[in-house]
């Protein structure tokens, strides 16, 4: 018996080792902040700072310190703005005008969330903080609440930057996640080489793409200077750059399904060990040179050995997104649809909460912010399909509220509640593996915080408000929207199609440039063939990275959409077929690029495969109307 996708997703949890370093940071974040505030008589300020530290802990995911600055810092700034806006709006606006303002904030935050994961985290904290600022009865002014919020998040960020991570003391303290991320790229290349000619080759290529994305993100985070400023950092950049031609050759071998000697994967594994241990590579086994892809692999190993020894730095082959790109994401089909849905959910939940609050359904204690804040997490697709989010949120809230009700009966106040906040903060990094578990831990933590802040025990009302928010989001999530549904999936597919088009166009232009020159040389009795320039290869690797990254993002969006309830899932039907064809086009283009380096022309088999794939993409695109891009015609082989 197979469970429906929406239910199977709700029962699925991530696996992996416990991130003990993140657990320690969680224990040292919200709890100590709250304790210090209680001791100095500024409990309400400590509550706001602890809430910010909790939300920052949710964003404290595995990765390098450099990435954590952006991943934690940018949402914290947005949350501080939301806290100030919500506080002043709640103080000076009436119920109707406040609801309208929060709806507009939801529209902006929803559109911005379509830009990427960091922007999505910023949108979440903007909305949650604005609801808390407007609804939590605290004596401080808006600017002071914003400063406290920012301080709480910065405290966790400071812990992330200052505390060592496992293995960090053995090498350079600055490179905790970066070195491991680059080493994993070489391990992924070796795994793909081992899988050439087997059914697992495709999944290994996907794993290689994920490893390259992770390493690229780890190395391109914010720094004081634009370029690598130390010898160690330049060496690490060179090691990452040296992995790109290896990945290209391994992908070409997987595409051709050529037999690969067993020793071919030994070289990348030795390179991975050299990255981890920060040592020289030593002798590398030659994989053989019987074909273009094997010759490319051998050449890439030689260049990698040279790059490891010199360590002079290397291009990370990434391009900054322009303001135009960001605006296109926010105001495109996906951003518009998501922004409208977030605005409706956030605004409707705020309106219902205001109505219940002013009708004294809450009694004398104003805590209406829980309803719109809950709706924010429910409407976020980053956390899974809609039905899965609703089930997990409801189950997690009920469990967390019941657990807290039990603790509230026996724990001394406030010291027992402060200890409960510290324990909950430590559990967040582990609980993020499943949305229901994360919800349960966050519920316990927030209920403890508000009770320390002076509110009574409110487990029953929290459960009721959460179930009401679930109903609102389910209704709004299935309402018909202006324009074509599935805008998020379509925008990702369009981006993937555009990236594939740019990559293929570049390779074909190189073919047109090299083939005539090779033909003219043959007339004069000179051996035919030409090779692309180093600048051309660098641009090619950049375009290749962008294409595979866009395809991975499209795959993720499609998988989430497919796990929705049938009424929503049907809007993304057929998208997986299109992205699969695009992946095969990019794989074939990579094989073409490797052959072009070797002979200066395309092989007839590659031309035929490209033509077939482009025809297939055209038929699928015409039938589903998903991509909307026209890939270039493929010239005949020289």
C-alpha positions in Angstrom: 0.0 0.0 0.0 1.4 3.4 -1.1 0.7 6.5 1.0 -0.4 9.6 -1.0 2.5 11.9 -1.6 1.2 14.7 0.8 0.9 12.2 3.7 4.2 10.5 2.9 6.0 13.8 3.0 4.5 14.6 6.4 5.9 11.4 7.8 9.4 11.8 6.2 12.3 13.2 8.4 15.8 14.1 7.5 18.6 11.9 8.8 22.2 12.5 9.7 24.6 12.9 12.7 23.6 15.2 15.5 25.1 18.7 15.0 26.6 19.0 18.5 28.2 22.4 17.7 24.8 23.8 16.8 23.2 22.2 19.9 25.8 24.0 22.1 25.1 27.3 20.3 21.4 26.8 20.8 21.8 26.2 24.5 24.0 29.3 24.8 21.6 31.6 22.9 18.0 32.3 24.0 18.4 30.9 27.6 21.4 32.9 28.7 20.0 36.1 27.0 16.7 35.7 28.9 18.5 34.9 32.2 20.7 38.1 31.9 17.6 40.2 31.2 15.8 38.8 34.2 18.7 39.5 36.5 19.0 43.1 35.4 15.2 43.7 35.6 14.7 44.0 31.8 12.6 40.9 31.3 10.5 42.2 28.4 13.6 43.2 26.4 15.1 39.8 27.1 11.9 38.1 25.7 12.2 40.0 22.4 16.0 39.2 22.1 15.3 35.5 23.0 12.7 35.3 20.3 15.2 36.7 17.8 17.8 34.2 18.9 15.3 31.4 18.5 14.5 32.4 14.9 18.2 32.8 14.2 18.7 29.3 15.5 16.2 27.9 13.0 18.4 29.5 10.3 21.6 28.1 11.9 22.1 25.3 9.4 25.2 23.4 8.5 27.7 25.3 6.4 30.6 27.7 6.7 30.9 30.7 8.9 30.9 32.9 5.9 27.6 31.6 4.7 26.1 31.9 8.2 26.7 35.7 8.2 24.3 36.0 5.3 21.9 33.2 6.3 21.4 34.5 9.9 22.2 38.2 9.5 20.0 39.2 6.6 16.8 37.7 8.1 17.7 39.3 11.4 17.8 42.8 9.9 14.5 42.2 8.2 13.0 41.0 11.5 14.3 44.1 13.3 12.5 46.3 10.7 9.4 44.2 11.1 9.5 44.6 14.9 9.7 48.4 14.6 7.0 48.6 12.0 4.7 46.3 13.9 5.2 48.0 17.2 4.4 51.5 15.9 1.5 50.3 13.8 0.0 48.5 16.7 0.3 51.6 18.9 -1.1 54.2 16.5 -3.4 52.3 14.1 -6.9 50.9 14.5 -7.9 47.4 13.8 -8.8 47.9 10.1 -5.9 50.1 9.2 -3.5 47.7 11.0 -4.9 44.7 9.1 -4.5 46.5 5.8 -0.9 47.4 6.6 0.0 43.8 7.7 -1.6 42.6 4.4 0.6 44.9 2.4 3.7 43.8 4.4 2.7 40.2 3.5 2.5 41.1 -0.1 6.0 42.6 -0.1 7.5 39.8 2.0 5.9 37.1 -0.2 7.3 38.5 -3.4 10.7 39.0 -1.9 10.7 35.4 -0.7 10.7 34.1 -4.3 14.2 35.5 -4.8 15.9 32.7 -2.9 16.4 30.9 0.5 18.0 33.8 2.3 15.3 36.2 1.0 12.7 33.7 2.1 14.1 33.6 5.6 14.1 37.4 5.6 10.5 37.5 4.5 9.5 35.1 7.3 11.2 37.1 10.0 9.8 40.3 8.7 6.2 39.0 9.0 6.6 37.1 12.3 8.3 40.1 13.9 5.7 42.6 12.6 2.9 40.4 14.1 4.7 40.1 17.4 5.5 43.8 17.5 1.9 44.7 16.9 0.3 42.2 19.2 2.7 41.5 22.1 2.0 43.8 25.0 5.4 45.1 26.0 6.3 48.5 27.5 9.3 49.3 25.3 9.2 51.6 22.3 9.5 50.3 18.8 13.1 51.3 18.3 14.2 49.6 21.5 12.4 46.4 20.6 14.1 46.5 17.2 17.5 46.9 18.8 16.8 44.1 21.3 15.7 41.9 18.4 18.8 42.6 16.4 21.0 42.0 19.5 19.5 38.6 20.2 20.1 37.4 16.6 23.6 38.9 16.6 24.4 37.1 19.8 23.8 33.7 18.1 25.7 34.9 15.0 28.6 35.9 17.3 28.6 32.4 18.8 28.6 30.9 15.3 31.6 33.0 14.3 33.6 32.6 17.6 33.0 29.0 18.7 35.1 26.2 17.0 33.4 23.5 15.0 34.4 19.8 14.9 37.8 19.5 13.2 38.2 23.3 13.2 41.0 23.2 15.8 43.0 20.7 13.7 43.5 23.1 10.8 42.9 26.8 10.0 40.2 28.1 12.3 38.7 30.3 9.6 37.8 27.4 7.3 35.4 25.2 9.2 32.8 24.4 6.5 34.7 25.6 3.4 37.4 23.0 3.4 35.0 20.1 3.9 32.7 21.4 1.2 35.5 21.5 -1.4 36.7 18.0 -0.3 33.2 16.7 -0.8 33.3 17.9 -4.4 36.2 15.6 -5.1 34.6 12.7 -3.3 31.5 13.3 -5.5 33.6 13.2 -8.6 35.1 9.9 -7.6 31.7 8.5 -6.8 30.4 9.5 -10.2 33.4 7.9 -11.9 32.8 4.7 -10.0 29.1 4.7 -11.2 29.8 5.3 -14.9 27.8 2.7 -16.9 25.5 1.8 -14.0 22.0 2.8 -13.1 23.2 5.0 -10.2 25.2 7.3 -12.5 22.3 9.8 -12.8 21.9 10.1 -9.0 25.6 10.4 -8.5 25.7 13.3 -11.1 22.9 15.0 -9.1 24.9 14.5 -5.9 27.9 16.1 -7.7 25.8 19.1 -8.6 24.7 19.4 -5.0 28.3 19.2 -3.7 29.4 21.9 -6.2 26.5 24.2 -5.2 27.4 23.7 -1.6 31.1 24.5 -2.1 30.3 27.5 -4.3 28.0 28.9 -1.6 30.6 28.2 1.1 33.3 30.1 -0.7 31.3 33.0 -2.1 29.9 34.3 1.2 30.5 37.8 2.5 34.1 38.9 3.2 35.8 42.2 4.1 37.6 42.2 0.7 36.3 41.3 -2.7 39.1 38.8 -3.4 40.7 36.1 -1.3 43.1 38.0 1.0 45.2 35.2 2.5 47.4 32.4 1.1 45.2 29.8 2.7 42.1 31.2 1.2 43.6 31.5 -2.3 44.8 27.9 -2.0 41.3 26.8 -1.2 39.9 28.8 -4.1 42.4 27.1 -6.4 41.4 23.7 -5.2 37.7 24.4 -5.9 38.5 25.8 -9.3 40.5 22.7 -10.1 37.5 20.5 -9.4 35.4 22.0 -12.2 37.2 20.4 -15.2 37.3 17.1 -13.3 33.5 17.3 -12.8 33.1 18.2 -16.5 35.1 15.2 -17.6 33.3 12.8 -15.2 30.0 14.0 -16.5 31.1 13.5 -20.1 32.2 9.9 -19.2 28.8 9.2 -17.5 27.0 10.6 -20.6 29.0 8.4 -23.0 28.8 5.4 -20.6 32.4 4.6 -21.5 34.3 2.0 -19.5 36.4 3.7 -16.9 39.5 2.0 -15.3 39.1 1.3 -11.6 42.0 3.6 -10.8 40.3 6.6 -12.4 38.5 7.5 -9.1 41.6 7.1 -7.0 43.0 10.5 -8.1 40.0 12.6 -7.1 39.9 10.7 -3.7 43.5 11.6 -3.1 42.7 15.2 -3.9 39.8 15.1 -1.4 42.2 13.9 1.3 44.7 16.6 0.4 42.0 19.3 0.8 40.9 17.9 4.2 44.4 17.6 5.5 45.7 20.8 3.8 48.7 18.9 2.3 50.2 18.3 -1.1 48.6 15.7 -3.3 51.6 13.4 -4.0 51.6 11.2 -7.1 48.2 10.7 -8.8 47.3 7.6 -10.8 46.7 8.2 -14.5 43.3 7.1 -15.7 44.3 6.4 -19.3 43.9 8.4 -22.4 41.9 6.2 -24.8 39.1 8.7 -25.5 38.3 12.4 -25.3 36.6 12.2 -21.9 39.4 10.1 -20.4 42.0 12.5 -21.9 40.1 15.4 -20.4 40.1 13.6 -17.0 43.8 13.0 -17.1 44.5 16.6 -18.1 42.3 17.8 -15.3 44.1 15.7 -12.8 47.4 17.2 -13.9 46.1 20.7 -13.7 44.7 20.0 -10.3 48.0 18.7 -9.0 49.7 21.9 -10.3 46.9 24.1 -8.7 47.3 22.3 -5.4 51.0 22.8 -5.4 50.9 26.5 -6.4 47.7 27.5 -4.6 47.5 30.9 -6.4 43.8 31.2 -6.2 41.1 30.6 -8.8 37.9 31.9 -10.2 34.8 30.6 -8.3 32.8 30.8 -11.6 29.9 32.6 -10.1 28.2 35.8 -11.1 26.4 38.2 -8.8 22.7 38.6 -9.5 21.9 42.0 -10.7 19.1 44.2 -9.3 17.2 43.5 -12.4 17.5 39.7 -11.8 16.2 40.2 -8.2 13.3 42.3 -9.3 12.4 39.8 -12.0 12.2 37.0 -9.4 10.2 39.1 -7.0 7.7 40.4 -9.6 7.7 37.4 -11.9 4.9 34.8 -12.1 6.2 32.9 -9.1 6.7 36.1 -7.0 3.3 37.5 -7.8 1.5 34.3 -7.0 3.4 33.7 -3.8 3.2 37.3 -2.7 -0.6 37.4 -3.2 -1.1 34.1 -1.4 1.1 35.2 1.6 -0.7 38.6 1.7 -4.1 36.9 1.8 -3.1 34.3 4.5 -1.3 36.9 6.7 -4.0 39.5 6.2 -6.9 37.2 6.8 -5.3 35.7 9.9 -4.6 39.2 11.3 -8.2 40.2 10.6 -9.6 37.2 12.4 -7.2 37.7 15.3 -8.2 41.3 15.6 -11.9 40.4 15.5 -11.4 37.8 18.3 -9.2 40.2 20.3 -11.6 43.1 20.2 -14.6 40.8 21.0 -12.6 39.8 24.2 -12.4 36.2 23.2 -8.9 36.3 24.6 -10.1 37.7 27.9 -7.9 40.4 29.5 -4.7 39.1 27.9 -3.8 40.4 24.5 -1.8 37.8 22.6 -3.5 37.8 19.2 -0.1 37.8 17.3 0.0 33.9 17.6 -2.6 33.5 14.8 -0.9 35.5 12.0 2.6 34.4 13.1 1.4 30.8 12.8 0.0 31.5 9.3 3.4 32.8 8.2 5.1 29.4 8.8 2.2 27.5 7.3 2.2 29.4 4.0 6.0 29.0 3.5 6.7 26.4 0.8 10.3 26.1 2.0 8.9 23.9 4.8 7.2 21.4 2.6 3.9 21.0 0.7 0.8 22.7 2.1 -1.0 19.7 3.4 2.2 18.4 5.0 2.9 21.7 6.7 -0.7 21.9 8.1 -0.6 18.4 9.5 2.9 18.9 11.0 2.1 22.3 12.5 -1.1 21.1 14.1 0.5 17.9 15.5 3.6 19.8 16.7 1.6 22.6 18.4 -0.7 20.2 20.2 2.3 18.1 21.4 4.3 21.2 22.4 1.4 22.9 24.2 0.7 19.7 26.2 4.3 19.2 27.1 4.6 22.8 28.2 1.4 22.6 30.3 2.9 19.7 32.2 6.2 21.6 32.8 4.4 24.8 33.8 2.7 22.9 36.7 6.0 21.8 38.3 8.8 24.2 37.3 9.7 27.1 39.5 9.3 30.6 38.1 11.2 32.2 36.5 14.4 30.1 36.9 12.7 26.8 35.8 11.2 28.5 32.7 14.5 30.0 31.8 16.1 26.6 31.9 13.3 25.2 29.7 14.1 28.0 27.2 17.8 27.0 27.2 16.9 23.3 26.7 14.5 24.1 23.9 17.1 26.3 22.2 19.5 23.3 22.3 16.9 21.0 20.7 16.1 23.3 17.8 19.1 22.2 15.6 18.0 18.6 15.9 14.3 19.3 15.6 14.7 21.2 12.3 14.8 17.7 10.6 11.1 17.5 10.8 8.6 20.3 10.8 6.3 18.8 13.5 9.3 18.3 15.8 10.5 21.8 15.1 7.0 23.2 15.8 6.8 21.3 19.1 10.1 22.6 20.4 9.4 26.2 19.2 5.9 26.0 20.9 7.5 25.1 24.2 10.1 27.8 23.9 7.7 30.6 23.0 5.1 29.6 25.7 7.9 29.7 28.3 9.1 33.1 27.0 5.7 34.7 27.2 5.0 33.3 30.6 8.4 34.7 31.8 7.2 38.0 30.3 4.1 38.1 32.5 1.4 36.3 30.5 -0.5 33.4 32.1 -0.3 29.8 30.8 -2.0 29.7 27.4 -1.6 26.2 26.0 -5.3 25.7 25.2 -5.7 29.0 23.3 -2.5 28.4 21.4 -3.8 25.0 20.2 -7.1 26.7 19.2 -5.4 29.5 17.3 -3.1 27.1 15.5 -6.0 25.0 14.3 -7.7 28.2 13.1 -4.6 29.3 11.3 -4.4 25.9 9.6 -8.0 26.2 8.4 -7.3 29.7 7.0 -4.2 28.7 5.1 -5.8 25.6 3.7 -8.7 27.6 2.4 -6.5 30.4 0.9 -4.0 27.9 -0.4 -6.7 26.3 -2.6 -8.4 29.5 -3.8 -8.1 30.3 -7.5 -5.6 33.1 -8.2 -5.4 35.5 -11.1 -3.2 34.1 -14.0 -1.9 30.6 -14.4 -1.4 28.4 -11.3 1.9 26.8 -10.5 3.8 30.1 -10.9 6.6 29.0 -8.7 7.3 25.9 -10.7 7.0 27.7 -14.0 9.4 30.4 -13.0 12.0 27.8 -11.9 11.5 26.0 -15.2 11.9 29.2 -17.2 15.1 30.0 -15.3 16.4 26.5 -15.9 15.5 26.7 -19.6 17.3 30.0 -19.9 20.4 28.8 -18.2 20.5 25.7 -20.4 20.1 27.9 -23.4 22.9 30.2 -22.5 25.2 27.2 -21.8 24.4 25.4 -25.1 24.6 28.6 -27.1 28.1 29.3 -25.8 29.4 25.8 -26.7 27.8 26.0 -30.2 29.4 29.4 -30.8 32.8 28.0 -29.9 32.1 25.2 -32.4 31.3 27.7 -35.1 34.5 29.6 -34.3 36.8 26.6 -34.3 35.5 24.4 -37.1 36.1 26.9 -40.0 39.7 27.5 -38.7 40.3 23.8 -38.5 39.0 23.2 -42.0 41.2 26.0 -43.4 44.3 24.5 -41.7 43.6 21.1 -43.2 43.8 22.6 -46.7 47.3 23.9 -45.9 48.3 20.4 -44.7 48.2 21.4 -41.0 46.4 18.9 -38.6 42.8 19.9 -38.1 41.4 21.0 -34.8 41.4 24.0 -32.5 40.8 24.5 -28.8 38.8 27.1 -26.9 40.7 29.8 -25.1 41.1 29.8 -21.3 38.6 32.7 -21.0 36.1 30.8 -23.1 36.5 27.8 -20.8 36.1 29.9 -17.7 32.8 31.4 -19.0 31.7 27.9 -20.0 32.3 26.6 -16.5 30.3 29.5 -15.1 27.4 28.9 -17.4 27.6 25.2 -16.7 27.4 25.8 -13.0 24.4 28.2 -13.4 22.6 25.6 -15.6 23.0 22.7 -13.2 22.1 24.9 -10.2 18.9 26.2 -11.9 18.0 22.6 -12.8 18.5 21.5 -9.1 16.3 24.4 -7.9 13.6 23.4 -10.5 13.8 19.8 -9.3 13.2 20.8 -5.7 10.2 23.0 -6.6 8.7 20.3 -8.7 9.1 17.7 -6.0 7.3 20.0 -3.5 4.5 20.7 -5.9 4.0 17.1 -6.7 3.5 16.3 -3.0 0.6 18.8 -2.7 -3.0 17.7 -2.6 -4.3 16.7 -6.0 -6.1 20.0 -6.5 -2.7 21.8 -6.4 -0.4 19.0 -7.7 -2.2 18.9 -11.0 -0.9 22.4 -11.9 2.7 21.0 -12.1 2.0 17.8 -14.0 4.5 17.2 -16.8 7.1 19.6 -15.3 9.3 16.7 -14.2 9.5 15.4 -17.8 10.6 18.8 -19.0 13.3 19.2 -16.4 14.6 15.7 -17.1 15.0 16.6 -20.8 16.7 19.8 -19.9 19.1 17.9 -17.7 19.9 15.5 -20.6 20.5 18.5 -22.8 23.0 20.0 -20.3 24.7 16.7 -19.9 25.0 16.3 -23.6 26.3 19.9 -23.9 29.0 19.0 -21.3 30.0 16.0 -23.4 30.2 18.3 -26.5 32.4 20.7 -24.6 34.8 18.0 -23.6 35.0 16.7 -27.2 35.4 20.2 -28.5 38.4 20.7 -26.3 39.9 17.5 -27.6 39.2 17.8 -31.3 37.8 21.3 -32.1 34.5 19.9 -33.3 31.4 18.0 -32.3 31.0 14.3 -32.8 28.1 13.1 -35.0 26.6 11.2 -32.2 26.5 14.3 -30.0 24.9 16.3 -32.7 22.2 13.6 -33.2 21.5 13.4 -29.5 21.2 17.1 -29.1 18.8 17.4 -32.1 16.6 14.6 -30.7 16.5 16.2 -27.2 15.7 19.6 -28.6 12.9 18.2 -30.6 11.6 16.3 -27.5 11.8 19.5 -25.5 9.8 21.4 -28.1 7.0 18.8 -28.1 6.8 18.9 -24.3 6.9 22.6 -24.1 4.2 22.9 -26.7 2.0 20.5 -24.8 2.5 21.9 -21.3 3.5 25.5 -21.9 6.1 25.4 -19.2 9.5 26.8 -20.3 8.8 29.3 -23.0 12.3 29.5 -24.4 13.7 28.5 -27.7 17.0 26.7 -27.6 19.3 27.2 -30.6 19.6 25.0 -33.6 22.5 22.6 -33.6 25.0 22.9 -36.4 26.2 19.8 -38.2 29.4 18.2 -37.1 32.6 19.5 -38.7 
